[in-house]
Amino acid sequence: MTTPKVFILNGPNLNLLGVREPAVYGHDTLSQIEERCIARASAKNLMIDFRQTNTEGELIDWVHEANGGAQALILNAAGYSHTSVALHDALKACAIPKIELHISNIHAREAFRHKSMVSPVVTGLICGFGTDGYVMALDAAARLIEKSLKNQ
C-alpha cells in the first residue's frame, strides 16, 4: 500500500506569517509550520504536499488536484474563506475528507470573518489554536484517512 498523501493548502497573505500581525497570528513563519507538519506527517506515516498562494484561481486548481491526488485536504484559505463562492464550489466537488483551518478564532474577530463560505462543504473546522492547529489538523486527517481505509 502506498503512503497516504495530505495536501496542506494555504491562501493569501500566509506567506507573511511571522511578521504580519504577530499578536493575532503568532511568530511562526510558514516555513516553520511546514517543518512541524513534515515531522508530524512522518510520525503518522503520511506524506504531505504543503503549498501557499496569493491567487484564488491557483488555490482552486490545487483543490481539484487534491481530489485525485490525495487522501485528505487541509485548507487555510485565509481571506478567501469569507469571500470565495468559487472555492466553495471546488470544495463541494472534492470527494476526499477536507479540514478547514484558521490560526485565529474567526468567530472572536471582526464580524465579516464570522461567516465562512468554506465551512458548509468541509468535513470539519479547526480554528483558534494558533499554528498548533496545523498539527491538530494533520492528526484529524490521519484519523479520517484510517477510517476511510477501513470502510473500503
C-alpha positions as CSV (number, residue, x, y, z in Angstrom):
1,M,0.0,0.0,0.0
2,T,1.3,3.5,-0.8
3,T,1.7,6.1,1.9
4,P,-1.4,8.3,2.1
5,K,-0.9,11.9,1.0
6,V,-2.4,15.0,2.5
7,F,-2.5,18.3,0.7
8,I,-2.0,21.3,3.0
9,L,-3.1,24.4,1.1
10,N,-2.5,27.9,2.3
11,G,-4.2,31.0,0.9
12,P,-3.4,34.7,0.6
13,N,-1.0,36.6,2.9
14,L,0.0,33.4,4.8
15,N,3.5,33.9,3.3
16,L,3.7,36.9,5.7
17,L,3.4,34.8,8.8
18,G,5.9,35.7,11.4
19,V,5.8,39.4,10.5
20,R,2.1,40.1,9.9
21,E,0.1,40.9,13.0
22,P,2.0,38.6,15.4
23,A,-0.4,39.4,18.1
24,V,-3.1,37.6,16.1
25,Y,-1.1,35.0,14.1
26,G,2.0,34.4,16.2
27,H,5.6,34.5,15.4
28,D,6.0,31.2,13.4
29,T,6.8,31.5,9.8
30,L,5.1,29.4,7.2
31,S,8.4,27.5,6.7
32,Q,8.5,26.7,10.4
33,I,4.9,25.4,10.2
34,E,5.8,23.3,7.2
35,E,8.7,21.8,9.1
36,R,6.4,20.9,12.0
37,C,3.9,19.4,9.6
38,I,6.6,17.3,7.9
39,A,7.7,15.9,11.3
40,R,4.1,15.1,12.3
41,A,3.2,13.6,8.9
42,S,6.3,11.3,9.2
43,A,5.2,10.2,12.7
44,K,1.7,9.4,11.3
45,N,3.1,7.6,8.2
46,L,1.7,10.3,5.9
47,M,3.2,12.3,3.0
48,I,2.3,15.9,2.7
49,D,2.2,18.4,-0.1
50,F,2.4,21.8,1.5
51,R,1.7,24.9,-0.7
52,Q,0.8,28.6,-0.4
53,T,-0.6,31.0,-3.0
54,N,-2.0,34.5,-3.0
55,T,-4.1,33.7,-6.1
56,E,-7.6,32.4,-5.8
57,G,-7.6,30.5,-9.1
58,E,-4.4,28.7,-8.3
59,L,-5.9,27.6,-4.9
60,I,-9.0,26.3,-6.7
61,D,-6.8,24.4,-9.2
62,W,-4.9,22.8,-6.2
63,V,-8.2,21.7,-4.6
64,H,-9.1,20.0,-8.0
65,E,-5.6,18.4,-8.0
66,A,-6.0,17.2,-4.4
67,N,-9.3,15.4,-5.3
68,G,-7.4,13.0,-7.5
69,G,-4.0,13.1,-5.9
70,A,-4.5,13.0,-2.1
71,Q,-6.5,11.1,0.6
72,A,-7.2,14.3,2.6
73,L,-7.1,18.1,2.3
74,I,-6.2,20.7,4.9
75,L,-7.1,24.2,3.8
76,N,-6.3,27.5,5.4
77,A,-8.0,29.6,2.8
78,A,-7.4,32.8,4.8
79,G,-9.4,35.7,3.4
80,Y,-10.8,33.6,0.6
81,S,-12.7,31.6,3.3
82,H,-15.1,34.6,3.7
83,T,-15.5,35.6,0.0
84,S,-15.0,32.8,-2.5
85,V,-18.0,31.1,-3.9
86,A,-15.7,29.5,-6.5
87,L,-13.6,28.0,-3.7
88,H,-16.8,26.7,-2.0
89,D,-17.9,25.1,-5.3
90,A,-14.5,23.5,-5.8
91,L,-14.5,22.0,-2.3
92,K,-18.1,20.8,-2.7
93,A,-16.9,18.8,-5.8
94,C,-13.9,17.4,-3.9
95,A,-14.7,13.9,-2.6
96,I,-11.9,13.4,-0.1
97,P,-12.0,14.5,3.6
98,K,-11.5,18.2,3.9
99,I,-10.5,20.2,7.0
100,E,-10.8,24.0,7.2
101,L,-8.1,25.6,9.3
102,H,-7.7,29.0,10.8
103,I,-4.9,30.2,13.1
104,S,-7.1,32.7,14.9
105,N,-10.6,32.2,16.2
106,I,-12.5,33.7,13.3
107,H,-15.7,33.9,15.5
108,A,-13.9,36.2,18.0
109,R,-12.8,38.7,15.4
110,E,-14.4,41.2,13.1
111,A,-18.0,40.4,12.0
112,F,-17.1,39.9,8.4
113,R,-14.8,37.0,9.4
114,H,-17.7,35.1,11.2
115,K,-19.1,33.7,8.0
116,S,-17.1,31.1,6.1
117,M,-18.0,30.1,2.6
118,V,-15.8,27.0,3.2
119,S,-17.4,25.6,6.3
120,P,-20.6,24.2,4.8
121,V,-18.6,22.0,2.4
122,V,-15.8,20.6,4.6
123,T,-15.6,17.6,7.0
124,G,-14.5,19.7,10.0
125,L,-13.1,23.0,11.2
126,I,-10.2,23.8,13.4
127,C,-9.7,27.4,14.5
128,G,-8.3,29.5,17.3
129,F,-5.4,27.3,18.3
130,G,-2.7,29.3,16.7
131,T,-0.2,27.5,14.4
132,D,-0.7,24.3,16.5
133,G,-3.9,24.0,14.5
134,Y,-1.9,22.6,11.6
135,V,-0.6,19.7,13.7
136,M,-4.1,19.1,15.1
137,A,-5.5,19.1,11.5
138,L,-2.9,16.5,10.5
139,D,-3.9,14.3,13.4
140,A,-7.6,14.6,12.3
141,A,-6.7,13.9,8.7
142,A,-4.8,10.8,9.8
143,R,-7.9,9.5,11.6
144,L,-10.2,10.3,8.7
145,I,-7.9,8.5,6.3
146,E,-7.7,5.5,8.6
147,K,-11.5,5.4,8.9
148,S,-11.9,5.7,5.1
149,L,-9.5,2.8,4.5
150,K,-11.3,0.6,7.0
151,N,-14.6,1.3,5.1
152,Q,-13.2,0.2,1.7
